[in-house]
Amino acid sequence: MPMQPTNIFDPNYFHKVVDCQWACPAHTPVPEYIRLIAQERYTEAYMLNWDSNVFPGVLGRTCDRPCEPACRRVRTEEKPVAICRLKRVAADNKGDLKDFLPAVPTQKNGKRIACLGAGPASLAVARDLLPLGYEVDMFDKDPEGGGMMRSQIPAFRLPIEVLQEEVDLIVNMGVNTHYGHEVTSMKEMLDRDYDAYFVGTGAPRGRDLDIPGRAEVDDHISIGIDWLSSVAFGHTSKIEGNVIVMGGGNTAMDCCRTSLRMGADSVKVVVRSAFEVMKASDWEKEDAMEEGIPIINNRPPKEFVHENGKLKGILFECVEPVKGDDGRIKYVPTGEEDVFIEADHVLMAIGQENHCPWIERDIGIEFDKWDCPILEEDTLQSTNPKVFFGGDSAFGPENIIWASAHAHKAAISIHLFCSGQDLKTARPPEGVNLISTKMGVHEWAYDAQHDGSERFLVPQADKRKTLSDVKLEVELGFDRDLGSQEAQRCLNCDVQTVFADKLCIECDACVDICPMDCISFTDNAEEADLRGMLQAPAENVEQDLYVSAQLGTGRVMVKDEDVCLHCGLCAERCPTNAWDMQRSVVHVPQLGSYAELDLIASAR
Amino acid sequence: MTFVAKPRVHHPRLPVNEIGLTRRDYEGSVSTLCAGCGHDSVSAAIVQATSELSIPPHRFAKVSGIGCSSKTPSYFLNKSHGFNSVHGRMPSVMTGANLANRDLHCIGVSGDGDSASIGLGQFSHIVRRRINMLYIVDNNGTYGLTKGQFSATNDKGSTSKKGVPNLYEPIDLVTMALQLGASFVARSFSGDKKQLIPLIQAGLKHKGMAFIDVISPCVAFNNHSGSTKSYEYIRENSGSAMAADYVANAQEITADYEPGTKEDVNMPDGSVLRLSKLDASYDPHDRVGALSYVMRQQEKGDVVTGLLYVDPEASDCHEIMNTCATPLNALNEAELCPGSDALAAINQSMR
């Protein structure tokens, strides 16, 4: 079967071409905000982010950045655009937001919502619901809002003022906060008869390690996230002696870097698995190593060594990763002697899990065998129709950007639920709008010219100062100048190459000019065959082929979306305007979004 | 014309040729011709053909005259030798270049105005002299650079953009070249790179002058319904008599074809030109037959394309003149001025 012509009005087609936006759980319109940064319209860039991911200042410093490995630039050159740090540029340089914030009606709609937990998921749900007139009560055991953004992310990565500002932005929309209020019974909550409940309590239980000697050395061991939290709230101000951090995730990286600043004599990270498969983001590993912290891999712990309860250190086995017949990596002993590493204190950062002992199991909220609530994936509704989950408490530990994405989904569900509509069929549809960027002859409404610069490095504060002050932010962020230079590296993947088959005279001008050999005119064929018949073989099957209807000569136009630079040269060279560069605006369903992109972009 | 420069970055899996270069290393600067110009496709075909031959770019000489066609050498092989000469005088300059350095691969690009009007005399004589070169005419039947007057190759009855018919008989460079003794004559179409690229490769490897008349539509002035050199007209009215495939290495050939329909022609450097007859009655080594076939088809309004005539045994100008094997520009002073004894010996031989 030859390929069918591509339906470019399927909202997902061009959305997928914008790799960063597609990869972002909240589908933040990345190229659009990067263009706004390039235009020094930081406030608008910030609001575009705020609308979509709710915490641009926080995420611009701490996001797990699924967008960056997806960035097309990884495939065309090497390093992705510094999307995350550009977000921070918008946050650092934004002006007065007053005129941009959604209005919250003083006349409420009569519906009351309880948000349990005051972390990113709950805050984002509140933000989505408040402009529609909902009354939102928010409960959290901590004395302040922010959840894990406050308790688990050290201040040298996320200054408290940045977090506070973004929490306040939402709280000041009219959230009724009940801080310092630990919810101990969901039954009691349900008795308060709210119209709907949103559970955003995270994955608050850090895993422990049950190996010989564990019980005896209890005084010398802390659970990573609990320890970070006690540092954040000022209950812990120092750590002494030699510290071992167990675990290879981002929490481990935060623990080791915090220890170093809190007075440890030495800090080592010891990981059971290989360096490459550690869960920590590459840049967080780099930051830790940059500060001189060794990461020791392939060392599963065997035993806590102690003298009458006084910890001496840990004994580790030596293993190496071997690829099994099934392709999975197994760790086999190397035969080397076990390694003993001295330690006075151990921080456990070997994972987190859901833990909701406060939700009674007889109130209609069912849990699976991993202690995660059973949810309707499209709606995040639990088996108790009034109760919705989001963030880490929904499907286990993820990250902040997933919390925002869940929140948007849950807010829509809550609104539909409260207004008596069907949670699945009545959801607002996705959509795509295409707007030509042609301004005139050789003039485009975007900077089409490809910028070959390499990724710019984010400047950092002086190490001598940052290593002795747990509150001093390490990264200085891009200044405006560096930010606008980095912004130029964006390929504008949302400005799409749109092909009108009826106008094409098959002159080959686009084929000849395309720097990336994306465009071919060929006989049609089955996709697998067609991929090999093109100007350059389309080997990346993750990326779609854009296929036209049959042309005059019986051939079709096939464009491999994989490495297109969106430079517009095909449209520049087309004598009949069969190619046009059109900006695709993807409408991601979201409640309370006043933000048609164009409204933000054209504000003022 | 475009104002967006073509970025240097290229497809991550773009193939490299035998000398480690990609096709992009054989490109020139970005074209300033009208968008959609057939000439740009010819340039792209030259880029593709030369890169596949794995000849270092600096071993080419590209020479042109005046006109849209003659701008195109800027758009390919920017690391080669080039000369944008006087109107119609590309053959003279190319002759000089080839005489001075017979090792260069010579590409002359001309247009229908440049070769069939002001340079017709030059065209005739370079064919006769068999300069070892590839002579490409970007033939669009119009003076595009001066806004669309009929050129000498425009067919009688073909109309201008405004609908006014051409009253004069056309000059057909293919039949002229055949008459004047060219040893490699082909016609192709800018919109058919599959045909054009092997022809360019074979033409470059042919000893003596290889002539390719490339019909290359002018999108601005001669691509309308009354034109006989539009994309649409050529696609509908052209037929190939003889398909040619260039095979760089003769060992790659596995013979499994019907006798009489295909023929392998050995090129001087050991490569092979494989011909497939699309019309069984056609003989590409019969000059008179080719002439009459092309003219018969022309009468019917059909444009014959493909390799029309080839004489693989032909000689080139250096052979005719019996010049030395070392390029003249590489001879040193001692070789060029062998001294008074040698002069005396020459004089003596003429007494």
Interface residues (C-beta under 8 A of the other chain):
Chain A: R75 T76 E77 H442 A448 Q449 H450 G452 I505 E506 C507 D508 A509 V511 D512 I513 P515 M516 D517 C518 A536 P537 E539 G552 T553 V563 L565 C567 G568 L569 E572 R573 C574 P575 T576
Chain B: M1 T2 F3 V4 A5 K6 P7 R8 V9 H10 H11 P12 R13 L14 R24 V30 S31 C34 A35 G36 C37 G38 D40 S41 S43 A44 S190 G191 K193 P217 V219 N223 Y231 E232 R235
